[in-house]
């Protein structure tokens, strides 16, 4: 029988900032379950934009401080028109400014960005021969370039597809996988 590993020798999970961009969290099933799955992790700070900023006025200095204090940033959102929902995009435009997030030296270097997205359409719909004509990897390419522009390492996206038809059991599995991901920290793509 082997002794359990000493907790002090286990790698520490990175301080993680989750920017949850669902525009209507009270009507969300999937994003709400994902958010709840990680909210109690001690190294995770969850920012539900629609709850924090219902008037759309973002506290830029507070959000920038959270970015500074984090080692990993998660953008969690339902895909809207092949991109971020409006308030999430506004957060990006107002918080990740020039001379803060880019053209500023090493501020964000060493931090990681990971997208955690959900789609109503199934994975089969997101293929070159599918209804949406592009893969999720292709559709998320502008966000990958955004990460690169800001000096952030890009972690492989975590995408839950076909959410309109996901069962309670499947949702529980997705939430458990998401929690496990944040317990360890995002793995940077090669």
Phi and psi in degrees as GROMACS dihedral restraints (atoms count N, CA, C in turn):
[ dihedral_restraints ]
;  ai    aj    ak    al  type     phi  dphi    fc
    3     4     5     6     1   -95.7    20    10
    4     5     6     7     1   148.4    20    10
    6     7     8     9     1   -76.3    20    10
    7     8     9    10     1   147.8    20    10
    9    10    11    12     1   -64.4    20    10
   10    11    12    13     1   151.0    20    10
   12    13    14    15     1   -62.7    20    10
   13    14    15    16     1   140.0    20    10
   15    16    17    18     1   -62.3    20    10
   16    17    18    19     1   128.8    20    10
   18    19    20    21     1   -57.1    20    10
   19    20    21    22     1   -34.9    20    10
   21    22    23    24     1   -67.2    20    10
   22    23    24    25     1   -16.6    20    10
   24    25    26    27     1   -94.5    20    10
   25    26    27    28     1   -10.1    20    10
   27    28    29    30     1   -75.2    20    10
   28    29    30    31     1   144.1    20    10
   30    31    32    33     1   -65.0    20    10
   31    32    33    34     1   141.8    20    10
   33    34    35    36     1   -80.1    20    10
   34    35    36    37     1   136.1    20    10
   36    37    38    39     1   -69.6    20    10
   37    38    39    40     1   142.6    20    10
   39    40    41    42     1   -70.2    20    10
   40    41    42    43     1   148.9    20    10
   42    43    44    45     1   -62.7    20    10
   43    44    45    46     1   121.4    20    10
   45    46    47    48     1  -120.6    20    10
   46    47    48    49     1   131.8    20    10
   48    49    50    51     1  -106.5    20    10
   49    50    51    52     1   120.1    20    10
   51    52    53    54     1  -103.8    20    10
   52    53    54    55     1   117.3    20    10
   54    55    56    57     1   -98.6    20    10
   55    56    57    58     1   102.9    20    10
   57    58    59    60     1   -93.3    20    10
   58    59    60    61     1   113.6    20    10
   60    61    62    63     1  -105.1    20    10
   61    62    63    64     1    17.5    20    10
   63    64    65    66     1   -62.7    20    10
   64    65    66    67     1   128.6    20    10
   66    67    68    69     1   -71.2    20    10
   67    68    69    70     1   -18.9    20    10
   69    70    71    72     1  -139.7    20    10
   70    71    72    73     1    73.8    20    10
   72    73    74    75     1   -59.6    20    10
   73    74    75    76     1   -26.8    20    10
   75    76    77    78     1   -70.9    20    10
   76    77    78    79     1   -19.1    20    10
   78    79    80    81     1  -103.6    20    10
   79    80    81    82     1     2.4    20    10
   81    82    83    84     1   -85.8    20    10
   82    83    84    85     1   140.8    20    10
   84    85    86    87     1  -105.4    20    10
   85    86    87    88     1   -51.8    20    10
   87    88    89    90     1   -75.0    20    10
   88    89    90    91     1   -54.6    20    10
   90    91    92    93     1   -62.9    20    10
   91    92    93    94     1   -34.9    20    10
   93    94    95    96     1   -63.5    20    10
   94    95    96    97     1   -43.5    20    10
   96    97    98    99     1   -65.4    20    10
   97    98    99   100     1   -39.0    20    10
   99   100   101   102     1   -65.8    20    10
  100   101   102   103     1   -44.1    20    10
  102   103   104   105     1   -62.1    20    10
  103   104   105   106     1   -46.0    20    10
  105   106   107   108     1   -63.9    20    10
  106   107   108   109     1   -29.3    20    10
  108   109   110   111     1   -66.3    20    10
  109   110   111   112     1   -23.1    20    10
  111   112   113   114     1  -117.6    20    10
  112   113   114   115     1    -9.4    20    10
  114   115   116   117     1   -55.9    20    10
  115   116   117   118     1   -35.0    20    10
  117   118   119   120     1   -88.9    20    10
  118   119   120   121     1     0.2    20    10
  120   121   122   123     1   -68.0    20    10
  121   122   123   124     1   129.0    20    10
  123   124   125   126     1   -64.5    20    10
  124   125   126   127     1   -23.7    20    10
  126   127   128   129     1   -97.3    20    10
  127   128   129   130     1     6.7    20    10
  129   130   131   132     1  -112.5    20    10
  130   131   132   133     1   132.8    20    10
  132   133   134   135     1  -113.3    20    10
  133   134   135   136     1   121.2    20    10
  135   136   137   138     1  -102.5    20    10
  136   137   138   139     1   129.0    20    10
  138   139   140   141     1  -119.5    20    10
  139   140   141   142     1   103.8    20    10
  141   142   143   144     1   -88.3    20    10
  142   143   144   145     1   102.6    20    10
  144   145   146   147     1   -58.5    20    10
  145   146   147   148     1   -42.5    20    10
  147   148   149   150     1   -65.6    20    10
  148   149   150   151     1   -32.4    20    10
  150   151   152   153     1   -77.4    20    10
  151   152   153   154     1   -39.8    20    10
  153   154   155   156     1   -73.2    20    10
  154   155   156   157     1   -36.3    20    10
  156   157   158   159     1  -130.7    20    10
  157   158   159   160     1    61.9    20    10
  159   160   161   162     1   -63.4    20    10
  160   161   162   163     1   -23.5    20    10
  162   163   164   165     1   -89.5    20    10
  163   164   165   166     1    -1.4    20    10
  165   166   167   168     1    80.6    20    10
  166   167   168   169     1     2.9    20    10
  168   169   170   171     1   -93.2    20    10
  169   170   171   172     1   110.7    20    10
  171   172   173   174     1   -91.1    20    10
  172   173   174   175     1   135.7    20    10
  174   175   176   177     1   -81.3    20    10
  175   176   177   178     1    86.9    20    10
  177   178   179   180     1   -59.8    20    10
  178   179   180   181     1   -48.7    20    10
  180   181   182   183     1   -58.9    20    10
  181   182   183   184     1   -39.8    20    10
  183   184   185   186     1   -65.2    20    10
  184   185   186   187     1   -42.9    20    10
  186   187   188   189     1   -67.6    20    10
  187   188   189   190     1   -39.3    20    10
  189   190   191   192     1   -64.8    20    10
  190   191   192   193     1   -36.8    20    10
  192   193   194   195     1   -64.3    20    10
  193   194   195   196     1   -40.1    20    10
  195   196   197   198     1   -63.4    20    10
  196   197   198   199     1   -39.0    20    10
  198   199   200   201     1   -62.8    20    10
  199   200   201   202     1   -45.5    20    10
  201   202   203   204     1   -57.6    20    10
  202   203   204   205     1   -41.3    20    10
  204   205   206   207     1   -77.8    20    10
  205   206   207   208     1    -8.5    20    10
  207   208   209   210     1  -100.3    20    10
  208   209   210   211     1   153.1    20    10
  210   211   212   213     1  -103.9    20    10
  211   212   213   214     1   -26.7    20    10
  213   214   215   216     1  -132.2    20    10
  214   215   216   217     1   141.3    20    10
  216   217   218   219     1  -122.7    20    10
  217   218   219   220     1   129.9    20    10
  219   220   221   222     1  -112.2    20    10
  220   221   222   223     1   127.8    20    10
  222   223   224   225     1  -103.1    20    10
  223   224   225   226     1   107.0    20    10
  225   226   227   228     1  -107.0    20    10
  226   227   228   229     1   123.8    20    10
  228   229   230   231     1  -163.8    20    10
  229   230   231   232     1   155.9    20    10
  231   232   233   234     1   -83.2    20    10
  232   233   234   235     1   136.3    20    10
  234   235   236   237     1   -67.3    20    10
  235   236   237   238     1   124.6    20    10
  237   238   239   240     1  -119.3    20    10
  238   239   240   241     1   119.2    20    10
  240   241   242   243     1    49.0    20    10
  241   242   243   244     1    45.1    20    10
  243   244   245   246     1    66.8    20    10
  244   245   246   247     1    25.1    20    10
  246   247   248   249     1  -157.5    20    10
  247   248   249   250     1  -164.6    20    10
  249   250   251   252     1   -72.5    20    10
  250   251   252   253     1   148.1    20    10
  252   253   254   255     1   -62.5    20    10
  253   254   255   256     1   160.6    20    10
  255   256   257   258     1   -55.8    20    10
  256   257   258   259     1   -48.6    20    10
  258   259   260   261     1   -68.5    20    10
  259   260   261   262     1   -34.1    20    10
  261   262   263   264     1   -64.9    20    10
  262   263   264   265     1   -43.0    20    10
  264   265   266   267     1   -63.0    20    10
  265   266   267   268     1   -39.0    20    10
  267   268   269   270     1   -62.1    20    10
  268   269   270   271     1   -42.3    20    10
  270   271   272   273     1   -56.7    20    10
  271   272   273   274     1   -47.6    20    10
  273   274   275   276     1   -59.5    20    10
  274   275   276   277     1   -47.0    20    10
  276   277   278   279     1   -64.1    20    10
  277   278   279   280     1   -37.8    20    10
  279   280   281   282     1   -92.1    20    10
  280   281   282   283     1   -30.0    20    10
  282   283   284   285     1   -91.1    20    10
  283   284   285   286     1   -44.2    20    10
  285   286   287   288     1   -90.6    20    10
  286   287   288   289     1    62.8    20    10
  288   289   290   291     1   -79.6    20    10
  289   290   291   292     1   159.7    20    10
  291   292   293   294     1   -59.0    20    10
  292   293   294   295     1   142.5    20    10
  294   295   296   297     1    72.3    20    10
  295   296   297   298     1    -1.3    20    10
  297   298   299   300     1  -113.0    20    10
  298   299   300   301     1   -58.3    20    10
  300   301   302   303     1   -97.1    20    10
  301   302   303   304     1   -18.2    20    10
  303   304   305   306     1  -152.4    20    10
  304   305   306   307     1   161.7    20    10
  306   307   308   309     1    55.7    20    10
  307   308   309   310     1    32.4    20    10
  309   310   311   312     1  -127.9    20    10
  310   311   312   313     1     8.4    20    10
  312   313   314   315     1    90.2    20    10
  313   314   315   316     1  -150.6    20    10
  315   316   317   318     1   -86.4    20    10
  316   317   318   319     1    17.3    20    10
  318   319   320   321     1   -50.8    20    10
  319   320   321   322     1   -49.6    20    10
  321   322   323   324     1   -97.9    20    10
  322   323   324   325     1    -8.8    20    10
  324   325   326   327     1   -60.2    20    10
  325   326   327   328     1   132.6    20    10
  327   328   329   330     1    96.2    20    10
  328   329   330   331     1   -11.9    20    10
  330   331   332   333     1   -93.0    20    10
  331   332   333   334     1   161.4    20    10
  333   334   335   336     1  -122.4    20    10
  334   335   336   337     1   142.2    20    10
  336   337   338   339     1  -113.5    20    10
  337   338   339   340     1   134.1    20    10
  339   340   341   342     1  -134.3    20    10
  340   341   342   343     1   135.6    20    10
  342   343   344   345     1   -93.1    20    10
  343   344   345   346     1   131.6    20    10
  345   346   347   348     1  -120.8    20    10
  346   347   348   349     1   103.4    20    10
  348   349   350   351     1  -120.5    20    10
  349   350   351   352     1   156.6    20    10
  351   352   353   354     1  -129.7    20    10
  352   353   354   355     1   148.5    20    10
  354   355   356   357     1  -130.8    20    10
  355   356   357   358     1   147.4    20    10
  357   358   359   360     1   -71.9    20    10
  358   359   360   361     1   -36.1    20    10
  360   361   362   363     1   -78.5    20    10
  361   362   363   364     1   152.6    20    10
  363   364   365   366     1   -73.3    20    10
  364   365   366   367     1   164.9    20    10
  366   367   368   369     1   -58.8    20    10
  367   368   369   370     1   -34.6    20    10
  369   370   371   372     1   -63.6    20    10
  370   371   372   373     1   -28.1    20    10
  372   373   374   375     1   -74.4    20    10
  373   374   375   376     1   -19.5    20    10
  375   376   377   378     1  -104.2    20    10
  376   377   378   379     1    66.1    20    10
  378   379   380   381     1  -139.3    20    10
  379   380   381   382     1   164.7    20    10
  381   382   383   384     1   -60.9    20    10
  382   383   384   385     1   -27.4    20    10
  384   385   386   387     1   -99.3    20    10
  385   386   387   388     1     2.5    20    10
  387   388   389   390     1   -91.9    20    10
  388   389   390   391     1   178.3    20    10
  390   391   392   393     1   -54.7    20    10
  391   392   393   394     1   -41.1    20    10
  393   394   395   396     1   -88.1    20    10
  394   395   396   397     1    -7.3    20    10
  396   397   398   399     1    70.5    20    10
  397   398   399   400     1   -14.4    20    10
  399   400   401   402     1  -131.8    20    10
  400   401   402   403     1   153.0    20    10
  402   403   404   405     1   -79.1    20    10
  403   404   405   406     1   162.6    20    10
  405   406   407   408     1   -62.4    20    10
  406   407   408   409     1   -37.0    20    10
  408   409   410   411     1   -56.9    20    10
  409   410   411   412     1   -44.1    20    10
  411   412   413   414     1   -67.0    20    10
  412   413   414   415     1   -42.3    20    10
  414   415   416   417     1   -68.1    20    10
  415   416   417   418     1   -28.6    20    10
  417   418   419   420     1   -87.7    20    10
  418   419   420   421     1    -1.7    20    10
  420   421   422   423     1   -55.5    20    10
  421   422   423   424     1   -40.6    20    10
  423   424   425   426     1   -60.3    20    10
  424   425   426   427     1   -34.3    20    10
  426   427   428   429     1   -72.6    20    10
  427   428   429   430     1   -34.7    20    10
  429   430   431   432     1   -62.7    20    10
  430   431   432   433     1   -42.6    20    10
  432   433   434   435     1   -65.9    20    10
  433   434   435   436     1   -35.8    20    10
  435   436   437   438     1   -60.3    20    10
  436   437   438   439     1   -45.7    20    10
  438   439   440   441     1   -59.0    20    10
  439   440   441   442     1   -46.7    20    10
  441   442   443   444     1   -59.7    20    10
  442   443   444   445     1   -44.7    20    10
  444   445   446   447     1   -60.3    20    10
  445   446   447   448     1   -33.0    20    10
  447   448   449   450     1   -90.2    20    10
  448   449   450   451     1    -0.7    20    10
  450   451   452   453     1    81.6    20    10
  451   452   453   454     1    12.0    20    10
  453   454   455   456     1   -85.1    20    10
  454   455   456   457     1   140.3    20    10
  456   457   458   459     1   -71.0    20    10
  457   458   459   460     1   144.9    20    10
  459   460   461   462     1  -102.5    20    10
  460   461   462   463     1   121.9    20    10
  462   463   464   465     1   -97.5    20    10
  463   464   465   466     1   147.7    20    10
  465   466   467   468     1   -55.2    20    10
  466   467   468   469     1   132.7    20    10
  468   469   470   471     1   -62.2    20    10
  469   470   471   472     1   150.5    20    10
  471   472   473   474     1  -110.7    20    10
  472   473   474   475     1   109.7    20    10
  474   475   476   477     1  -120.8    20    10
  475   476   477   478     1   129.2    20    10
  477   478   479   480     1  -107.8    20    10
  478   479   480   481     1   117.1    20    10
  480   481   482   483     1  -112.5    20    10
  481   482   483   484     1   158.7    20    10
  483   484   485   486     1    68.4    20    10
  484   485   486   487     1    37.7    20    10
  486   487   488   489     1   -65.9    20    10
  487   488   489   490     1   -22.0    20    10
  489   490   491   492     1   -64.0    20    10
  490   491   492   493     1   -26.5    20    10
  492   493   494   495     1  -111.2    20    10
  493   494   495   496     1     4.4    20    10
  495   496   497   498     1   -70.0    20    10
  496   497   498   499     1   134.7    20    10
  498   499   500   501     1   -81.8    20    10
  499   500   501   502     1   166.2    20    10
  501   502   503   504     1   -58.5    20    10
  502   503   504   505     1   -39.5    20    10
  504   505   506   507     1   -66.9    20    10
  505   506   507   508     1   -42.8    20    10
  507   508   509   510     1   -64.4    20    10
  508   509   510   511     1   -40.1    20    10
  510   511   512   513     1   -62.9    20    10
  511   512   513   514     1   -40.6    20    10
  513   514   515   516     1   -61.5    20    10
  514   515   516   517     1   -39.0    20    10
  516   517   518   519     1   -65.8    20    10
  517   518   519   520     1   -44.4    20    10
  519   520   521   522     1   -61.2    20    10
  520   521   522   523     1   -44.6    20    10
  522   523   524   525     1   -63.3    20    10
  523   524   525   526     1   -39.8    20    10
  525   526   527   528     1   -65.6    20    10
  526   527   528   529     1   -41.0    20    10
  528   529   530   531     1   -64.5    20    10
  529   530   531   532     1   -39.6    20    10
  531   532   533   534     1   -64.6    20    10
  532   533   534   535     1   -44.3    20    10
  534   535   536   537     1   -61.1    20    10
  535   536   537   538     1   -44.7    20    10
  537   538   539   540     1   -61.1    20    10
  538   539   540   541     1   -38.9    20    10
  540   541   542   543     1   -60.7    20    10
  541   542   543   544     1   -47.4    20    10
  543   544   545   546     1   -74.9    20    10
  544   545   546   547     1   -23.2    20    10
  546   547   548   549     1   -65.9    20    10
  547   548   549   550     1   -33.2    20    10
  549   550   551   552     1   -96.1    20    10
  550   551   552   553     1   -31.5    20    10
  552   553   554   555     1   102.4    20    10
  553   554   555   556     1   149.2    20    10
  555   556   557   558     1   -62.1    20    10
  556   557   558   559     1   143.1    20    10
  558   559   560   561     1   -94.8    20    10
  559   560   561   562     1   124.5    20    10
  561   562   563   564     1   -70.5    20    10
  562   563   564   565     1   137.0    20    10
  564   565   566   567     1   -71.8    20    10
  565   566   567   568     1   150.5    20    10
